[in-house]
Amino acid sequence: QVELVVSGGGFVRAGAPLRLSCAASQAIVGIHTMGWSRQAPGKERVLVARIRSGGAAEYADVVKGRFTISGDTGKSTVSLQMTSLQVEDTSVYYCHVYTWKYSREYWGRGTQVTVSS
C-alpha cells in the first residue's frame, strides 16, 4: 500500500517562507500529475498547485508568484516552496499523486500550516 509522507508544515509569521515535502513510501509507476491542495477550516479543499510529468505547472491565482511546485517522478516526490506567506494561507495542506497506469490518485495526510500576522 503506497503512502505519501508529508513534512514541513508549521507555524510561521506573515512574510516568511516555508517548504513542504512529500515522498511516497514506494515508487509510484506511471505518474501523471503531482500536486498540493489545501483546506481551511469550514471551507472546501482546493487545488493550490499541480505539476505534470512533463514539468508543466499550474497554480491557483491566489498563490501565483509566491508558491513554486517541483516534483521528481522518478523518486515519487513533490515539494511546495511557499514564500511571502499570508495569514490567508493558513490551512491544512495535502499532497496528491495521480497515476495513469492504475487511474488512481494517492493522497497524503495533511500538514498544518499556520501563518500569523
C-alpha positions as CSV (number, residue, x, y, z in Angstrom):
1,Q,0.0,0.0,0.0
2,V,1.5,3.3,-1.1
3,E,1.6,6.1,1.5
4,L,2.5,9.7,0.9
5,V,4.5,11.1,3.7
6,V,4.3,14.8,4.2
7,S,6.7,17.0,6.1
8,G,7.5,20.7,6.6
9,G,4.3,22.2,8.0
10,G,4.4,24.5,10.9
11,F,3.8,27.9,12.4
12,V,5.3,31.0,10.7
13,R,4.9,34.7,10.6
14,A,3.4,36.5,7.7
15,G,6.0,37.1,5.0
16,A,8.1,34.1,5.9
17,P,8.9,31.2,3.7
18,L,8.1,27.5,4.3
19,R,8.7,24.4,2.3
20,L,6.5,21.3,2.2
21,S,7.8,18.0,1.0
22,C,6.0,14.8,0.1
23,A,7.5,11.4,-0.6
24,A,5.9,8.1,-1.5
25,S,6.7,5.1,0.6
26,Q,7.4,3.2,-2.5
27,A,7.9,4.1,-6.2
28,I,4.7,5.0,-8.0
29,V,4.6,3.9,-11.6
30,G,3.1,6.0,-14.3
31,I,2.8,9.3,-12.5
32,H,0.7,11.7,-14.5
33,T,0.4,14.6,-12.1
34,M,1.6,15.6,-8.6
35,G,0.0,18.3,-6.6
36,W,-0.8,20.1,-3.4
37,S,-4.2,21.1,-2.2
38,R,-5.3,22.8,1.0
39,Q,-8.3,23.1,3.2
40,A,-9.0,25.9,5.6
41,P,-11.4,25.4,8.5
42,G,-15.0,25.5,7.3
43,K,-14.0,25.6,3.6
44,E,-13.7,23.2,0.8
45,R,-10.4,21.6,-0.2
46,V,-8.9,23.5,-3.2
47,L,-6.1,22.9,-5.5
48,V,-3.0,25.0,-4.8
49,A,-0.6,23.8,-7.4
50,R,-0.1,20.9,-9.7
51,I,2.7,19.7,-11.9
52,R,2.5,17.3,-14.8
53,S,5.1,14.6,-15.5
54,G,6.4,16.7,-18.3
55,G,7.1,19.5,-16.0
56,A,4.3,21.9,-16.7
57,A,2.9,23.5,-13.6
58,E,-0.3,25.3,-12.8
59,Y,-1.2,27.4,-9.7
60,A,-4.2,28.8,-8.1
61,D,-4.4,32.5,-8.7
62,V,-4.0,33.4,-5.1
63,V,-0.6,31.7,-4.9
64,K,0.9,32.6,-8.3
65,G,4.2,34.2,-7.9
66,R,4.6,33.1,-4.3
67,F,4.5,29.3,-4.4
68,T,6.6,27.0,-6.5
69,I,5.9,23.4,-7.0
70,S,8.6,20.9,-8.0
71,G,8.4,17.2,-8.5
72,D,10.5,14.2,-9.3
73,T,8.5,11.4,-10.9
74,G,11.5,9.0,-10.7
75,K,11.7,9.4,-6.9
76,S,7.9,9.9,-6.5
77,T,8.5,13.1,-4.6
78,V,6.9,16.5,-4.8
79,S,7.6,19.7,-2.9
80,L,6.0,23.1,-2.5
81,Q,8.1,26.1,-1.8
82,M,6.0,28.8,-0.3
83,T,7.2,32.4,0.0
84,S,5.6,35.6,1.2
85,L,3.1,33.7,3.2
86,Q,-0.1,35.4,4.2
87,V,-2.5,34.8,7.0
88,E,-5.0,33.6,4.4
89,D,-2.6,30.8,3.5
90,T,-3.3,29.1,6.9
91,S,-4.7,25.7,6.0
92,V,-4.1,22.0,6.1
93,Y,-2.0,21.1,3.1
94,Y,-2.3,17.8,1.3
95,C,-0.1,16.3,-1.4
96,H,-1.5,14.0,-4.0
97,V,-0.2,12.0,-6.9
98,Y,-2.2,10.7,-9.8
99,T,-1.0,7.7,-11.7
100,W,-2.4,6.9,-15.2
101,K,-1.3,3.3,-15.0
102,Y,-3.9,2.5,-12.4
103,S,-6.1,5.5,-12.8
104,R,-5.7,6.2,-9.1
105,E,-4.9,9.2,-7.0
106,Y,-2.9,8.9,-3.8
107,W,-3.3,11.4,-1.0
108,G,-1.0,12.1,1.8
109,R,-2.1,13.1,5.3
110,G,-2.5,16.7,5.7
111,T,0.1,19.0,7.4
112,Q,-1.0,22.2,9.2
113,V,0.4,25.5,8.0
114,T,-0.4,28.4,10.3
115,V,0.6,31.9,9.3
116,S,0.3,34.6,12.0
117,S,0.2,38.4,11.4
